[in-house]
Structure formats: C-alpha cells, structure tokens
C-alpha cells in the first residue's frame, strides 16, 4: 500500500485561486481494505497579527467523482496526531487496484504566510482500536504548501 501526490510543492496566494493536486492510493496484493480514508493535517503556522484563523486560513476541498462538485474536507491543524480509532468513514480498496482523488486548496486573505508540509495519511477506519500504527495507517505521504 502506498500513497503519492502530484507535484512536490503547491504555492497558493492569499485570497487567490485554489490550486489543484491529486492523491493516488495504490494497493498491493496482500489484502483488500473495506474502509480507507484519506486524512489531512498540518502544523500550526503563526500569523503576523498574532491570531491564526481556523485551518491556518486554508480551505481544502475534494472533487466528488460522481458529480464533479467540490466538497469541503477536514484539514486538521495541530502539532500532535489524532489516533486512528477516532476516524470513521472511508471507501473500499480491492487488492491490486489504485484510485486517484482530486483535491484543491486555497488560502484566505488572512492568515500566516510561509511553508509547511500537508501531511496525508491513509487511515484504515475498519482497523480495531488496539491495532498497531502500521496496521491502522498503511500509507503516508506529504505535500509542501507555501502561502504568499
């Protein structure tokens, strides 16, 4: 199991247009997953004004493959990792298959400027609460986000 992103860096302009990127999830031949969820997190960035808006001032959305509509996605801003057992949802991924999900991110007019990695984890939401991190989080990657 592995996850990859398009491009190595996304640059967004505060108050500007959203920038698109993809996350490709590839499964091997070991096992099928009944519920995999792509989750996003970044560490807190401090704004010059001293206050940071929710989600560091970013808006993250996923394109619904059925309708083409963009839907909001949770972007967790924290310096610690949420345990896998607190996630729910997800979609199946059979053996020897892959899927590519389309996302976009934009930065509001307010908020910090700078660079931070957007951490991307695949969570097996069907994993038992006591599963090891390797079992419950079968893949992870990141994408550098720079806001100007």
C-alpha positions as CSV (number, residue, x, y, z in Angstrom):
1,X,0.0,0.0,0.0
2,X,1.3,3.4,-0.8
3,X,0.1,7.0,-1.5
4,X,1.6,9.6,-3.7
5,X,0.8,13.2,-4.6
6,X,1.1,15.2,-7.8
7,X,3.9,17.7,-7.7
8,X,6.2,18.3,-4.8
9,X,5.1,21.7,-3.8
10,X,1.9,23.8,-4.1
11,X,2.1,27.6,-3.9
12,X,-1.1,29.5,-3.0
13,X,-1.6,33.2,-3.0
14,X,-3.6,34.6,0.0
15,X,-7.0,35.5,-1.4
16,X,-6.1,33.9,-4.8
17,X,-7.4,31.0,-6.8
18,X,-7.4,27.4,-5.5
19,X,-4.6,25.1,-6.6
20,X,-5.4,21.5,-7.5
21,X,-3.4,18.4,-6.6
22,X,-4.1,14.7,-6.6
23,X,-3.6,11.9,-4.2
24,X,-3.1,8.4,-5.7
25,X,-3.7,5.4,-3.4
26,X,-2.2,2.2,-4.7
27,X,-2.9,-1.2,-3.1
28,X,-0.7,-4.3,-3.4
29,X,-1.8,-7.9,-3.5
30,X,-1.7,-8.6,0.3
31,X,-5.2,-7.6,1.3
32,X,-8.3,-5.7,0.4
33,X,-9.5,-2.8,2.5
34,X,-13.1,-2.2,3.4
35,X,-12.8,1.4,4.6
36,X,-9.8,3.6,3.7
37,X,-10.0,7.3,4.5
38,X,-7.5,10.0,3.2
39,X,-6.9,12.4,6.1
40,X,-5.0,15.7,6.1
41,X,-3.1,17.6,8.8
42,X,-0.7,20.4,9.0
43,X,1.1,22.1,11.9
44,X,0.0,25.5,13.2
45,X,1.6,28.5,11.5
46,X,1.5,31.8,13.4
47,X,0.2,34.9,11.6
48,X,1.9,38.3,11.9
49,X,-1.1,39.7,13.6
50,X,-0.8,37.0,16.3
51,X,-4.0,35.2,15.7
52,X,-4.4,32.3,13.3
53,X,-7.8,31.6,11.6
54,X,-9.3,28.1,11.6
55,X,-7.4,25.6,9.4
56,X,-4.5,28.1,9.2
57,X,-6.7,30.1,6.9
58,X,-6.8,27.4,4.3
59,X,-9.8,25.8,2.6
60,X,-9.3,22.2,1.4
61,X,-11.8,20.5,-0.9
62,X,-12.2,17.2,-2.7
63,X,-13.9,16.7,-6.1
64,X,-16.8,14.3,-5.9
65,X,-16.1,11.8,-8.7
66,X,-19.9,11.2,-9.3
67,X,-20.9,14.8,-9.7
68,X,-17.7,16.8,-10.2
69,X,-18.7,19.1,-7.4
70,X,-16.1,20.3,-4.9
71,X,-16.9,19.3,-1.2
72,X,-15.1,20.6,1.9
73,X,-12.6,18.2,3.6
74,X,-11.4,18.5,7.1
75,X,-7.9,19.9,7.5
76,X,-6.7,19.2,11.0
77,X,-4.3,21.9,12.3
78,X,-2.4,20.5,15.3
79,X,1.1,19.6,16.4
80,X,0.0,16.1,17.5
81,X,-1.5,13.2,15.6
82,X,-5.1,12.1,16.1
83,X,-5.4,8.3,16.9
84,X,-6.7,6.2,14.1
85,X,-9.6,4.9,16.2
86,X,-11.2,8.4,16.2
87,X,-11.7,8.4,12.4
88,X,-14.7,6.9,10.6
89,X,-16.0,6.5,7.1
90,X,-13.8,5.6,4.2
91,X,-14.2,3.7,1.0
92,X,-13.1,0.2,-0.1
93,X,-9.9,-0.6,-2.0
94,X,-9.5,-4.0,-3.5
95,X,-6.2,-5.9,-4.0
96,X,-4.1,-4.8,-6.9
97,X,-6.1,-1.6,-7.5
98,X,-5.4,2.1,-7.3
99,X,-7.5,5.2,-7.3
100,X,-6.7,8.9,-7.8
101,X,-8.6,11.5,-5.8
102,X,-8.6,15.2,-6.8
103,X,-8.2,18.0,-4.2
104,X,-7.7,21.7,-4.2
105,X,-6.5,24.1,-1.6
106,X,-6.8,27.8,-1.3
107,X,-5.6,30.4,1.2
108,X,-7.9,33.0,2.6
109,X,-6.9,36.7,2.7
110,X,-6.0,36.5,6.3
111,X,-3.6,34.0,8.0
112,X,0.0,33.2,8.1
113,X,2.4,33.2,5.2
114,X,5.2,30.6,4.8
115,X,5.6,26.9,4.1
116,X,4.5,23.8,5.9
117,X,4.0,20.2,4.9
118,X,0.5,19.0,4.3
119,X,0.6,15.6,6.0
120,X,-1.5,13.0,4.2
121,X,-2.3,9.7,5.9
122,X,-4.4,6.7,4.8
123,X,-6.5,5.5,7.7
124,X,-8.0,2.0,7.8
125,X,-11.1,3.0,9.7
126,X,-12.1,-0.7,10.0
127,X,-8.9,-1.4,12.0
128,X,-9.5,-2.4,15.6
129,X,-8.8,0.3,18.2
130,X,-5.8,-1.6,19.5
131,X,-4.3,-2.1,16.0
132,X,-0.6,-1.0,15.6
133,X,0.1,2.2,13.7
134,X,1.4,0.1,10.8
135,X,-1.9,-1.8,10.5
136,X,-4.2,1.2,11.0
137,X,-2.2,3.7,8.9
138,X,-1.0,1.6,5.9
139,X,0.5,4.6,4.0
140,X,1.5,8.2,4.4
141,X,3.0,11.0,2.3
142,X,3.2,14.8,2.4
143,X,3.0,17.8,0.1
144,X,4.7,21.1,0.8
145,X,2.3,24.0,0.9
146,X,3.6,27.6,0.6
147,X,1.3,30.5,1.2
148,X,2.3,34.0,0.0
